[in-house]
Amino acid sequence: MRRILCWFAAATFLLAGICESAATTRLLFVGNSLTYVGNLPAVLDALADANGRTVASDMLVSAGATLSERVADGSARRAIAADRYDYVILQERGGDLIGAQGDASVRRSNAAHDALARFSRSHGVKPILLGTYQTMPEPSRALVAAESAAAQRLTMTYVGVSQRLRTAMTSAPDAEWFAADHVHPGPDLTLLEALLLYRQLFGELPRAAPLAIDVPMYGVHSGFSTPTLVPAGSAPATEPAHRYSRERVERILAIATSP
């Protein structure tokens, strides 16, 4: 009888380990063209898959959108309440937290971060503030300070981007940091953000491995003129829409881990 019980306990432990390793981390990105140009959610999913993890990322996006708009129309709350997400990743329109659209935009942005962080937690979902970026030194420092303050005030995890990007632009000026419009993320900035998010989610950096993203990478004119919830893996491409070589991942990984 003792042997049977020991066998049962061992089998239960093994099964639990298998289930845990097969667990899917569910993410909801709430943002705008800074989120969907280059399809950051899909790149993060591919990065996780290449490292033996399963991540399924949906995104609620609209061109030029602010978080306050997603609060006002209720779409973010509906998306959070409708599914069992583990994390909600909030990415504001660039510059709103430092008054690029006027002082009122700062107040609206802070209030929206507050509302979405509280609502997420009330549904058992952990909020993460994913930073945006400014390329000039003073606005970049101001943006990071404002984002850090908002995250600290709301006891929310913060993944900063702006200062890391400025360092990266100096160390690797030939990388594709920006899209053709020189404003939106290029493939290397999208990968950098995915690497930083991966480290925050799993407490370690991924290994360098080639990535193939089998869904559209979305460009500046992708047509998200109204709030659109894009489920993970939707709109598959007939061929991989983009590939990152192992060498390219390794290069951006080195930048992500540099002091």
C-alpha positions as CSV (number, residue, x, y, z in Angstrom):
1,M,0.0,0.0,0.0
2,R,2.9,2.3,0.9
3,R,4.4,1.7,-2.6
4,I,1.1,2.5,-4.3
5,L,0.9,5.8,-2.3
6,C,4.5,6.7,-3.2
7,W,3.9,5.9,-6.8
8,F,0.7,8.0,-6.8
9,A,2.5,10.9,-5.2
10,A,5.4,10.7,-7.7
11,A,2.9,10.6,-10.6
12,T,1.0,13.5,-9.2
13,F,4.2,15.5,-8.9
14,L,5.3,14.7,-12.4
15,L,1.9,15.6,-13.8
16,A,1.9,18.9,-12.0
17,G,5.4,19.6,-13.4
18,I,4.1,18.8,-17.0
19,C,1.1,21.1,-16.5
20,E,3.2,23.9,-15.1
21,S,5.7,23.7,-18.0
22,A,2.8,23.7,-20.5
23,A,1.1,26.7,-18.8
24,T,0.2,29.6,-21.1
25,T,0.9,33.1,-20.0
26,R,-2.0,35.3,-21.3
27,L,-1.2,39.0,-22.0
28,L,-3.4,41.9,-23.1
29,F,-1.6,44.9,-24.7
30,V,-3.6,48.1,-24.6
31,G,-2.1,50.7,-26.8
32,N,-1.8,52.3,-30.2
33,S,0.4,52.4,-33.3
34,L,3.5,52.2,-31.0
35,T,2.3,48.8,-30.0
36,Y,1.0,47.4,-33.3
37,V,3.6,48.7,-35.8
38,G,6.0,45.8,-35.9
39,N,3.5,43.7,-34.0
40,L,5.2,43.7,-30.6
41,P,2.8,41.1,-29.1
42,A,3.5,38.6,-31.9
43,V,7.3,39.1,-31.5
44,L,7.1,38.5,-27.8
45,D,5.0,35.3,-28.4
46,A,7.6,34.0,-30.9
47,L,10.5,34.9,-28.5
48,A,8.8,32.9,-25.7
49,D,8.1,30.0,-28.0
50,A,11.8,29.9,-29.0
51,N,12.6,29.6,-25.3
52,G,10.2,26.8,-24.4
53,R,7.5,29.0,-23.0
54,T,4.0,29.6,-24.2
55,V,2.7,33.2,-24.3
56,A,-0.6,34.2,-26.0
57,S,-0.8,38.0,-26.4
58,D,-3.9,39.8,-27.5
59,M,-3.8,43.5,-28.3
60,L,-6.5,46.3,-28.0
61,V,-5.2,49.0,-30.3
62,S,-6.2,52.0,-32.4
63,A,-4.1,54.5,-34.3
64,G,-3.1,57.5,-32.3
65,A,-5.1,56.2,-29.3
66,T,-4.6,57.3,-25.7
67,L,-5.3,55.1,-22.6
68,S,-7.9,57.7,-21.5
69,E,-9.9,56.9,-24.7
70,R,-9.9,53.2,-23.8
71,V,-11.2,54.1,-20.4
72,A,-13.8,56.4,-21.7
73,D,-15.3,53.9,-24.2
74,G,-15.1,51.0,-21.8
75,S,-13.3,48.8,-24.3
76,A,-10.3,48.0,-22.1
77,R,-12.5,47.1,-19.2
78,R,-14.6,44.8,-21.4
79,A,-11.6,43.1,-22.8
80,I,-10.0,42.6,-19.3
81,A,-13.3,41.3,-17.8
82,A,-14.0,39.0,-20.8
83,D,-10.9,36.8,-20.6
84,R,-8.5,35.4,-18.1
85,Y,-5.4,37.4,-18.6
86,D,-2.3,37.2,-16.4
87,Y,-1.0,40.6,-17.3
88,V,-2.3,43.8,-18.9
89,I,0.5,45.8,-20.6
90,L,-0.3,49.5,-20.9
91,Q,1.4,51.6,-23.5
92,E,0.4,55.3,-23.7
93,R,0.6,57.5,-26.7
94,G,4.1,58.9,-26.9
95,G,4.7,62.0,-24.9
96,D,1.3,62.3,-23.2
97,L,2.7,61.8,-19.7
98,I,5.1,64.8,-20.2
99,G,2.5,67.1,-21.7
100,A,3.3,66.8,-25.4
101,Q,-0.4,67.4,-26.0
102,G,-0.8,70.0,-23.2
103,D,-1.2,69.8,-19.5
104,A,-4.6,68.3,-19.7
105,S,-3.2,65.2,-21.4
106,V,-0.9,64.6,-18.4
107,R,-3.9,64.6,-16.1
108,R,-5.9,62.4,-18.4
109,S,-3.0,60.0,-18.8
110,N,-2.3,59.6,-15.1
111,A,-6.0,59.1,-14.4
112,A,-6.2,56.4,-17.1
113,H,-3.2,54.5,-15.8
114,D,-4.8,54.7,-12.4
115,A,-8.2,53.4,-13.6
116,L,-6.8,50.6,-15.7
117,A,-4.3,49.4,-13.1
118,R,-7.1,49.3,-10.4
119,F,-9.5,47.6,-12.7
120,S,-6.9,45.0,-13.8
121,R,-6.1,44.1,-10.2
122,S,-9.7,43.8,-9.3
123,H,-9.9,41.0,-11.9
124,G,-6.7,39.3,-10.7
125,V,-4.6,40.7,-13.6
126,K,-1.2,42.3,-13.0
127,P,-0.7,45.6,-14.8
128,I,2.6,46.5,-16.4
129,L,3.5,50.0,-17.7
130,L,5.5,49.7,-20.9
131,G,7.3,52.9,-21.7
132,T,7.4,54.9,-24.9
133,Y,10.4,56.9,-26.1
134,Q,11.8,60.3,-27.0
135,T,15.0,60.5,-29.0
136,M,16.3,63.8,-27.6
137,P,18.1,63.8,-24.3
138,E,16.0,66.1,-22.1
139,P,12.5,64.8,-23.3
140,S,13.8,61.2,-22.9
141,R,14.8,61.8,-19.3
142,A,11.6,63.7,-18.5
143,L,9.5,60.8,-20.0
144,V,11.3,58.1,-18.0
145,A,10.9,60.2,-14.8
146,A,7.2,60.7,-15.5
147,E,6.6,57.0,-16.4
148,S,8.6,55.9,-13.3
149,A,6.6,58.2,-11.1
150,A,3.3,56.9,-12.4
151,A,4.3,53.3,-12.0
152,Q,5.6,53.9,-8.4
153,R,2.5,55.8,-7.4
154,L,0.4,52.8,-8.6
155,T,2.8,50.2,-7.4
156,M,2.9,48.9,-11.0
157,T,5.7,47.2,-12.7
158,Y,7.5,49.5,-15.1
159,V,9.5,48.5,-18.2
160,G,11.4,51.6,-19.4
161,V,12.3,52.0,-23.1
162,S,13.4,55.5,-23.9
163,Q,16.9,55.7,-22.2
164,R,17.7,52.2,-23.3
165,L,16.8,53.1,-26.9
166,R,19.0,56.2,-26.8
167,T,22.0,54.1,-25.6
168,A,21.2,51.5,-28.3
169,M,21.1,54.1,-31.0
170,T,24.6,55.2,-30.0
171,S,26.1,51.7,-29.8
172,A,24.4,50.3,-32.9
173,P,23.5,53.3,-35.2
174,D,23.1,50.9,-38.2
175,A,20.3,48.9,-36.6
176,E,16.6,49.3,-37.7
177,W,15.4,51.1,-34.7
178,F,12.6,52.9,-36.5
179,A,10.2,52.3,-39.3
180,A,10.4,54.3,-42.6
181,D,8.6,57.3,-41.0
182,H,11.5,57.6,-38.5
183,V,8.9,57.7,-35.7
184,H,7.3,54.2,-35.2
185,P,9.3,51.2,-34.0
186,G,11.4,49.4,-36.5
187,P,12.0,45.6,-36.2
188,D,15.0,46.0,-33.9
189,L,13.2,48.4,-31.5
190,T,10.3,46.0,-31.4
191,L,12.7,43.1,-30.6
192,L,14.3,45.2,-27.9
193,E,11.0,45.8,-26.3
194,A,10.1,42.1,-26.5
195,L,13.4,41.2,-24.8
196,L,12.8,43.7,-22.0
197,L,9.3,42.4,-21.4
198,Y,10.4,38.8,-21.5
199,R,12.9,39.5,-18.7
200,Q,10.3,41.2,-16.7
201,L,7.7,38.4,-17.1
202,F,10.0,35.5,-16.5
203,G,12.8,36.9,-14.4
204,E,15.5,35.9,-16.9
205,L,16.7,36.8,-20.3
206,P,15.9,34.6,-23.2
207,R,18.6,32.8,-25.2
208,A,19.5,33.9,-28.7
209,A,17.5,31.9,-31.1
210,P,16.1,32.5,-34.6
211,L,12.5,33.8,-34.7
212,A,9.8,33.4,-37.3
213,I,6.7,35.5,-36.9
214,D,3.8,34.0,-38.9
215,V,1.3,36.9,-38.6
216,P,1.4,40.3,-40.2
217,M,4.0,42.7,-38.7
218,Y,1.6,45.6,-39.4
219,G,2.8,49.0,-40.7
220,V,2.0,52.6,-40.0
221,H,-1.0,52.4,-42.4
222,S,-2.5,49.2,-41.1
223,G,-6.0,50.7,-40.8
224,F,-6.7,50.4,-37.1
225,S,-8.8,53.6,-37.2
226,T,-11.2,52.3,-34.5
227,P,-10.5,50.3,-31.3
228,T,-9.7,46.8,-32.4
229,L,-9.1,43.7,-30.3
230,V,-6.6,41.5,-32.2
231,P,-6.4,38.0,-30.7
232,A,-3.1,36.2,-30.5
233,G,-2.2,34.4,-33.7
234,S,-5.0,36.0,-35.7
235,A,-4.6,36.9,-39.4
236,P,-1.9,34.4,-40.2
237,A,0.3,35.1,-43.1
238,T,0.8,32.5,-45.8
239,E,4.6,32.8,-45.3
240,P,6.4,34.0,-42.2
241,A,6.0,37.8,-42.4
242,H,9.3,38.4,-40.7
243,R,12.4,36.5,-39.6
244,Y,15.0,37.4,-37.0
245,S,18.2,35.5,-37.4
246,R,20.0,34.1,-34.3
247,E,22.7,36.6,-34.9
248,R,20.3,39.5,-34.9
249,V,18.6,38.4,-31.7
250,E,22.0,37.9,-30.1
251,R,23.0,41.5,-31.1
252,I,19.9,43.1,-29.7
253,L,20.1,40.9,-26.6
254,A,23.6,42.2,-25.9
255,I,22.2,45.8,-26.1
256,A,19.3,44.9,-23.8
257,T,21.7,43.7,-21.2
258,S,24.3,46.4,-21.5
259,P,24.7,48.8,-18.5
